[in-house]
Amino acid sequence: MKILFVTAYAPSLIRTRALNFVKSLAAAGHAITLATLWSGEDERMALRSLDATLAGLIAERIHPARSMWNCIC
């Protein structure tokens, strides 16, 4: 099955819930396309390491100030 997995943050070893969902769905044979936002280089590197298990990756940079603004509003 083709699945579009959308999350507001980059799945990583710190944010394990989305990471475990993506990995388990891919291990079950599903084609996962991940759509997410990243703000720092650590998140970008986490996405690169996850890219091998994905069928597609849509990742856009969000400025850290914008991310904080989204948390406030």
Biopython code that builds the backbone (N, CA, C, O; Angstrom):
import numpy as np
from Bio.PDB.StructureBuilder import StructureBuilder

atoms = [
    (1, "MET", "N", (0.840, -1.163, 0.000)),
    (1, "MET", "CA", (0.000, 0.000, 0.000)),
    (1, "MET", "C", (0.899, 1.245, 0.000)),
    (1, "MET", "O", (1.935, 1.272, 0.665)),
    (2, "LYS", "N", (0.496, 2.258, -0.744)),
    (2, "LYS", "CA", (1.216, 3.527, -0.741)),
    (2, "LYS", "C", (0.630, 4.417, 0.346)),
    (2, "LYS", "O", (-0.581, 4.631, 0.396)),
    (3, "ILE", "N", (1.493, 4.935, 1.218)),
    (3, "ILE", "CA", (1.053, 5.742, 2.353)),
    (3, "ILE", "C", (1.794, 7.069, 2.361)),
    (3, "ILE", "O", (3.017, 7.108, 2.227)),
    (4, "LEU", "N", (1.043, 8.158, 2.518)),
    (4, "LEU", "CA", (1.633, 9.474, 2.736)),
    (4, "LEU", "C", (1.573, 9.740, 4.225)),
    (4, "LEU", "O", (0.487, 9.865, 4.791)),
    (5, "PHE", "N", (2.738, 9.828, 4.873)),
    (5, "PHE", "CA", (2.833, 10.051, 6.310)),
    (5, "PHE", "C", (3.225, 11.506, 6.513)),
    (5, "PHE", "O", (4.322, 11.915, 6.134)),
    (6, "VAL", "N", (2.332, 12.291, 7.112)),
    (6, "VAL", "CA", (2.559, 13.721, 7.310)),
    (6, "VAL", "C", (2.783, 13.984, 8.791)),
    (6, "VAL", "O", (1.991, 13.559, 9.633)),
    (7, "THR", "N", (3.866, 14.687, 9.103)),
    (7, "THR", "CA", (4.163, 15.046, 10.483)),
    (7, "THR", "C", (4.742, 16.457, 10.512)),
    (7, "THR", "O", (5.397, 16.887, 9.562)),
    (8, "ALA", "N", (4.499, 17.173, 11.605)),
    (8, "ALA", "CA", (4.935, 18.566, 11.733)),
    (8, "ALA", "C", (6.384, 18.687, 12.171)),
    (8, "ALA", "O", (6.919, 19.793, 12.249)),
    (9, "TYR", "N", (7.018, 17.571, 12.456)),
    (9, "TYR", "CA", (8.411, 17.586, 12.895)),
    (9, "TYR", "C", (9.130, 16.391, 12.284)),
    (9, "TYR", "O", (8.508, 15.400, 11.901)),
    (10, "ALA", "N", (10.431, 16.504, 12.202)),
    (10, "ALA", "CA", (11.228, 15.438, 11.602)),
    (10, "ALA", "C", (11.350, 14.260, 12.570)),
    (10, "ALA", "O", (11.799, 14.443, 13.702)),
    (11, "PRO", "N", (10.961, 13.058, 12.148)),
    (11, "PRO", "CA", (11.141, 11.884, 12.998)),
    (11, "PRO", "C", (12.632, 11.642, 13.253)),
    (11, "PRO", "O", (13.440, 11.682, 12.325)),
    (12, "SER", "N", (12.986, 11.393, 14.507)),
    (12, "SER", "CA", (14.380, 11.174, 14.867)),
    (12, "SER", "C", (14.437, 10.282, 16.099)),
    (12, "SER", "O", (13.406, 9.823, 16.591)),
    (13, "LEU", "N", (15.634, 10.042, 16.591)),
    (13, "LEU", "CA", (15.787, 9.221, 17.795)),
    (13, "LEU", "C", (15.228, 9.928, 19.029)),
    (13, "LEU", "O", (14.956, 9.279, 20.040)),
    (14, "ILE", "N", (15.055, 11.236, 18.961)),
    (14, "ILE", "CA", (14.448, 11.972, 20.073)),
    (14, "ILE", "C", (12.928, 11.921, 19.966)),
    (14, "ILE", "O", (12.236, 11.762, 20.972)),
    (15, "ARG", "N", (12.419, 12.052, 18.769)),
    (15, "ARG", "CA", (10.973, 12.006, 18.519)),
    (15, "ARG", "C", (10.653, 10.640, 17.914)),
    (15, "ARG", "O", (10.516, 10.493, 16.699)),
    (16, "THR", "N", (10.538, 9.665, 18.781)),
    (16, "THR", "CA", (10.510, 8.272, 18.335)),
    (16, "THR", "C", (9.157, 7.783, 17.854)),
    (16, "THR", "O", (9.102, 6.807, 17.106)),
    (17, "ARG", "N", (8.075, 8.413, 18.246)),
    (17, "ARG", "CA", (6.767, 7.889, 17.861)),
    (17, "ARG", "C", (6.606, 7.844, 16.340)),
    (17, "ARG", "O", (6.282, 6.798, 15.778)),
    (18, "ALA", "N", (6.829, 8.965, 15.687)),
    (18, "ALA", "CA", (6.701, 9.001, 14.223)),
    (18, "ALA", "C", (7.764, 8.125, 13.563)),
    (18, "ALA", "O", (7.492, 7.466, 12.559)),
    (19, "LEU", "N", (8.971, 8.119, 14.124)),
    (19, "LEU", "CA", (10.050, 7.301, 13.576)),
    (19, "LEU", "C", (9.680, 5.826, 13.605)),
    (19, "LEU", "O", (9.883, 5.118, 12.618)),
    (20, "ASN", "N", (9.145, 5.357, 14.714)),
    (20, "ASN", "CA", (8.766, 3.944, 14.829)),
    (20, "ASN", "C", (7.596, 3.592, 13.911)),
    (20, "ASN", "O", (7.562, 2.496, 13.351)),
    (21, "PHE", "N", (6.634, 4.511, 13.749)),
    (21, "PHE", "CA", (5.529, 4.275, 12.812)),
    (21, "PHE", "C", (6.063, 4.099, 11.396)),
    (21, "PHE", "O", (5.699, 3.150, 10.702)),
    (22, "VAL", "N", (6.920, 5.012, 10.973)),
    (22, "VAL", "CA", (7.457, 4.959, 9.614)),
    (22, "VAL", "C", (8.259, 3.681, 9.397)),
    (22, "VAL", "O", (8.089, 3.006, 8.381)),
    (23, "LYS", "N", (9.127, 3.348, 10.340)),
    (23, "LYS", "CA", (9.947, 2.145, 10.192)),
    (23, "LYS", "C", (9.116, 0.872, 10.181)),
    (23, "LYS", "O", (9.387, -0.036, 9.395)),
    (24, "SER", "N", (8.110, 0.792, 11.042)),
    (24, "SER", "CA", (7.309, -0.432, 11.085)),
    (24, "SER", "C", (6.426, -0.568, 9.845)),
    (24, "SER", "O", (6.225, -1.678, 9.351)),
    (25, "LEU", "N", (5.901, 0.536, 9.340)),
    (25, "LEU", "CA", (5.111, 0.469, 8.116)),
    (25, "LEU", "C", (5.978, 0.071, 6.925)),
    (25, "LEU", "O", (5.550, -0.714, 6.078)),
    (26, "ALA", "N", (7.187, 0.607, 6.860)),
    (26, "ALA", "CA", (8.107, 0.244, 5.768)),
    (26, "ALA", "C", (8.524, -1.215, 5.881)),
    (26, "ALA", "O", (8.648, -1.902, 4.868)),
    (27, "ALA", "N", (8.742, -1.696, 7.101)),
    (27, "ALA", "CA", (9.123, -3.096, 7.299)),
    (27, "ALA", "C", (7.990, -4.047, 6.916)),
    (27, "ALA", "O", (8.237, -5.191, 6.534)),
    (28, "ALA", "N", (6.752, -3.571, 7.019)),
    (28, "ALA", "CA", (5.603, -4.393, 6.645)),
    (28, "ALA", "C", (5.386, -4.420, 5.131)),
    (28, "ALA", "O", (4.471, -5.082, 4.641)),
    (29, "GLY", "N", (6.227, -3.699, 4.399)),
    (29, "GLY", "CA", (6.158, -3.743, 2.947)),
    (29, "GLY", "C", (5.410, -2.595, 2.296)),
    (29, "GLY", "O", (5.169, -2.622, 1.089)),
    (30, "HIS", "N", (5.044, -1.598, 3.063)),
    (30, "HIS", "CA", (4.335, -0.448, 2.516)),
    (30, "HIS", "C", (5.324, 0.563, 1.933)),
    (30, "HIS", "O", (6.449, 0.685, 2.417)),
    (31, "ALA", "N", (4.906, 1.277, 0.905)),
    (31, "ALA", "CA", (5.712, 2.342, 0.303)),
    (31, "ALA", "C", (5.340, 3.650, 0.993)),
    (31, "ALA", "O", (4.247, 4.178, 0.790)),
    (32, "ILE", "N", (6.254, 4.166, 1.805)),
    (32, "ILE", "CA", (5.995, 5.343, 2.623)),
    (32, "ILE", "C", (6.607, 6.577, 1.983)),
    (32, "ILE", "O", (7.786, 6.589, 1.631)),
    (33, "THR", "N", (5.789, 7.618, 1.834)),
    (33, "THR", "CA", (6.283, 8.944, 1.471)),
    (33, "THR", "C", (6.082, 9.817, 2.694)),
    (33, "THR", "O", (4.967, 9.947, 3.200)),
    (34, "LEU", "N", (7.165, 10.415, 3.166)),
    (34, "LEU", "CA", (7.135, 11.238, 4.369)),
    (34, "LEU", "C", (7.120, 12.707, 3.986)),
    (34, "LEU", "O", (7.967, 13.160, 3.216)),
    (35, "ALA", "N", (6.153, 13.459, 4.524)),
    (35, "ALA", "CA", (6.078, 14.906, 4.338)),
    (35, "ALA", "C", (6.273, 15.542, 5.709)),
    (35, "ALA", "O", (5.499, 15.284, 6.631)),
    (36, "THR", "N", (7.305, 16.375, 5.846)),
    (36, "THR", "CA", (7.644, 16.919, 7.151)),
    (36, "THR", "C", (8.351, 18.257, 7.033)),
    (36, "THR", "O", (8.682, 18.707, 5.936)),
    (37, "LEU", "N", (8.577, 18.883, 8.169)),
    (37, "LEU", "CA", (9.336, 20.123, 8.278)),
    (37, "LEU", "C", (10.598, 19.851, 9.082)),
    (37, "LEU", "O", (10.607, 18.987, 9.959)),
    (38, "TRP", "N", (11.665, 20.588, 8.784)),
    (38, "TRP", "CA", (12.890, 20.486, 9.572)),
    (38, "TRP", "C", (13.409, 21.888, 9.828)),
    (38, "TRP", "O", (13.225, 22.783, 9.003)),
    (39, "SER", "N", (14.066, 22.084, 10.984)),
    (39, "SER", "CA", (14.548, 23.421, 11.321)),
    (39, "SER", "C", (16.047, 23.474, 11.572)),
    (39, "SER", "O", (16.653, 24.536, 11.430)),
    (40, "GLY", "N", (16.649, 22.374, 11.936)),
    (40, "GLY", "CA", (18.077, 22.371, 12.224)),
    (40, "GLY", "C", (18.808, 21.289, 11.452)),
    (40, "GLY", "O", (18.195, 20.373, 10.904)),
    (41, "GLU", "N", (20.119, 21.406, 11.418)),
    (41, "GLU", "CA", (20.929, 20.427, 10.686)),
    (41, "GLU", "C", (20.807, 19.027, 11.282)),
    (41, "GLU", "O", (20.890, 18.041, 10.550)),
    (42, "ASP", "N", (20.611, 18.919, 12.596)),
    (42, "ASP", "CA", (20.455, 17.604, 13.204)),
    (42, "ASP", "C", (19.195, 16.908, 12.689)),
    (42, "ASP", "O", (19.204, 15.701, 12.447)),
    (43, "GLU", "N", (18.116, 17.668, 12.521)),
    (43, "GLU", "CA", (16.895, 17.098, 11.965)),
    (43, "GLU", "C", (17.085, 16.727, 10.496)),
    (43, "GLU", "O", (16.576, 15.706, 10.034)),
    (44, "ARG", "N", (17.810, 17.553, 9.778)),
    (44, "ARG", "CA", (18.070, 17.271, 8.356)),
    (44, "ARG", "C", (18.889, 15.989, 8.203)),
    (44, "ARG", "O", (18.623, 15.190, 7.305)),
    (45, "MET", "N", (19.869, 15.790, 9.060)),
    (45, "MET", "CA", (20.684, 14.578, 9.005)),
    (45, "MET", "C", (19.851, 13.352, 9.399)),
    (45, "MET", "O", (20.044, 12.274, 8.836)),
    (46, "ALA", "N", (18.936, 13.501, 10.347)),
    (46, "ALA", "CA", (18.062, 12.394, 10.731)),
    (46, "ALA", "C", (17.177, 11.989, 9.554)),
    (46, "ALA", "O", (16.919, 10.804, 9.344)),
    (47, "LEU", "N", (16.716, 12.974, 8.790)),
    (47, "LEU", "CA", (15.905, 12.668, 7.618)),
    (47, "LEU", "C", (16.724, 11.956, 6.549)),
    (47, "LEU", "O", (16.225, 11.050, 5.882)),
    (48, "ARG", "N", (17.965, 12.359, 6.386)),
    (48, "ARG", "CA", (18.826, 11.695, 5.403)),
    (48, "ARG", "C", (19.059, 10.236, 5.760)),
    (48, "ARG", "O", (19.099, 9.382, 4.875)),
    (49, "SER", "N", (19.216, 9.939, 7.059)),
    (49, "SER", "CA", (19.427, 8.552, 7.455)),
    (49, "SER", "C", (18.150, 7.727, 7.286)),
    (49, "SER", "O", (18.216, 6.517, 7.065)),
    (50, "LEU", "N", (17.007, 8.368, 7.387)),
    (50, "LEU", "CA", (15.729, 7.684, 7.229)),
    (50, "LEU", "C", (15.346, 7.525, 5.760)),
    (50, "LEU", "O", (14.510, 6.687, 5.422)),
    (51, "ASP", "N", (15.944, 8.314, 4.903)),
    (51, "ASP", "CA", (15.594, 8.356, 3.484)),
    (51, "ASP", "C", (15.739, 7.003, 2.792)),
    (51, "ASP", "O", (15.028, 6.739, 1.823)),
    (52, "ALA", "N", (16.627, 6.151, 3.256)),
    (52, "ALA", "CA", (16.842, 4.848, 2.625)),
    (52, "ALA", "C", (15.628, 3.927, 2.773)),
    (52, "ALA", "O", (15.419, 3.053, 1.932)),
    (53, "THR", "N", (14.832, 4.107, 3.818)),
    (53, "THR", "CA", (13.668, 3.247, 4.041)),
    (53, "THR", "C", (12.396, 3.811, 3.418)),
    (53, "THR", "O", (11.354, 3.157, 3.452)),
    (54, "LEU", "N", (12.465, 5.016, 2.849)),
    (54, "LEU", "CA", (11.282, 5.680, 2.321)),
    (54, "LEU", "C", (11.184, 5.549, 0.810)),
    (54, "LEU", "O", (12.194, 5.431, 0.116)),
    (55, "ALA", "N", (9.954, 5.571, 0.313)),
    (55, "ALA", "CA", (9.732, 5.622, -1.125)),
    (55, "ALA", "C", (9.878, 7.051, -1.630)),
    (55, "ALA", "O", (10.245, 7.272, -2.784)),
    (56, "GLY", "N", (9.590, 8.019, -0.765)),
    (56, "GLY", "CA", (9.703, 9.427, -1.124)),
    (56, "GLY", "C", (9.829, 10.284, 0.120)),
    (56, "GLY", "O", (9.405, 9.893, 1.207)),
    (57, "LEU", "N", (10.418, 11.459, -0.056)),
    (57, "LEU", "CA", (10.596, 12.380, 1.066)),
    (57, "LEU", "C", (10.297, 13.791, 0.595)),
    (57, "LEU", "O", (10.884, 14.277, -0.372)),
    (58, "ILE", "N", (9.378, 14.439, 1.290)),
    (58, "ILE", "CA", (9.060, 15.841, 1.054)),
    (58, "ILE", "C", (9.398, 16.564, 2.349)),
    (58, "ILE", "O", (8.668, 16.457, 3.335)),
    (59, "ALA", "N", (10.496, 17.294, 2.347)),
    (59, "ALA", "CA", (10.957, 17.961, 3.564)),
    (59, "ALA", "C", (11.259, 19.423, 3.260)),
    (59, "ALA", "O", (12.057, 19.730, 2.374)),
    (60, "GLU", "N", (10.629, 20.303, 3.987)),
    (60, "GLU", "CA", (10.833, 21.730, 3.813)),
    (60, "GLU", "C", (11.416, 22.319, 5.087)),
    (60, "GLU", "O", (11.082, 21.900, 6.195)),
    (61, "ARG", "N", (12.290, 23.294, 4.910)),
    (61, "ARG", "CA", (12.908, 23.962, 6.057)),
    (61, "ARG", "C", (11.946, 24.994, 6.617)),
    (61, "ARG", "O", (11.306, 25.736, 5.870)),
    (62, "ILE", "N", (11.852, 25.033, 7.928)),
    (62, "ILE", "CA", (11.094, 26.053, 8.629)),
    (62, "ILE", "C", (12.074, 26.790, 9.535)),
    (62, "ILE", "O", (12.843, 26.163, 10.263)),
    (63, "HIS", "N", (12.046, 28.100, 9.492)),
    (63, "HIS", "CA", (12.962, 28.897, 10.306)),
    (63, "HIS", "C", (12.623, 28.677, 11.783)),
    (63, "HIS", "O", (11.446, 28.629, 12.141)),
    (64, "PRO", "N", (13.635, 28.541, 12.644)),
    (64, "PRO", "CA", (13.376, 28.312, 14.068)),
    (64, "PRO", "C", (12.482, 29.369, 14.717)),
    (64, "PRO", "O", (11.694, 29.049, 15.606)),
    (65, "ALA", "N", (12.597, 30.614, 14.285)),
    (65, "ALA", "CA", (11.733, 31.672, 14.842)),
    (65, "ALA", "C", (10.271, 31.410, 14.466)),
    (65, "ALA", "O", (9.372, 31.627, 15.278)),
    (66, "ARG", "N", (10.037, 30.947, 13.242)),
    (66, "ARG", "CA", (8.682, 30.617, 12.816)),
    (66, "ARG", "C", (8.142, 29.437, 13.609)),
    (66, "ARG", "O", (6.963, 29.402, 13.961)),
    (67, "SER", "N", (8.993, 28.489, 13.883)),
    (67, "SER", "CA", (8.594, 27.344, 14.682)),
    (67, "SER", "C", (8.167, 27.767, 16.090)),
    (67, "SER", "O", (7.167, 27.282, 16.619)),
    (68, "MET", "N", (8.934, 28.672, 16.683)),
    (68, "MET", "CA", (8.576, 29.187, 18.012)),
    (68, "MET", "C", (7.263, 29.968, 17.949)),
    (68, "MET", "O", (6.428, 29.848, 18.846)),
    (69, "TRP", "N", (7.078, 30.754, 16.913)),
    (69, "TRP", "CA", (5.857, 31.520, 16.745)),
    (69, "TRP", "C", (4.657, 30.575, 16.645)),
    (69, "TRP", "O", (3.604, 30.846, 17.223)),
    (70, "ASN", "N", (4.813, 29.478, 15.921)),
    (70, "ASN", "CA", (3.732, 28.504, 15.809)),
    (70, "ASN", "C", (3.380, 27.895, 17.165)),
    (70, "ASN", "O", (2.218, 27.584, 17.423)),
    (71, "CYS", "N", (4.376, 27.725, 18.026)),
    (71, "CYS", "CA", (4.120, 27.179, 19.369)),
    (71, "CYS", "C", (3.353, 28.160, 20.236)),
    (71, "CYS", "O", (2.542, 27.762, 21.072)),
    (72, "ILE", "N", (3.613, 29.439, 20.033)),
    (72, "ILE", "CA", (2.959, 30.468, 20.851)),
    (72, "ILE", "C", (1.498, 30.660, 20.436)),
    (72, "ILE", "O", (0.617, 30.804, 21.284)),
    (73, "CYS", "N", (1.255, 30.659, 19.140)),
    (73, "CYS", "CA", (-0.113, 30.934, 18.629)),
    (73, "CYS", "C", (-0.983, 29.721, 18.595)),
    (73, "CYS", "O", (-2.143, 29.805, 18.193)),
]
sb = StructureBuilder()
sb.init_structure("model")
sb.init_model(0)
sb.init_chain("A")
sb.init_seg("    ")
for serial, (resi, resn, name, xyz) in enumerate(atoms, 1):
    if name == "N":
        sb.init_residue(resn, " ", resi, " ")
    sb.init_atom(name, np.array(xyz, "f"), 0.0, 1.0, " ", f" {name:<3s}", serial, name[0])
structure = sb.get_structure()
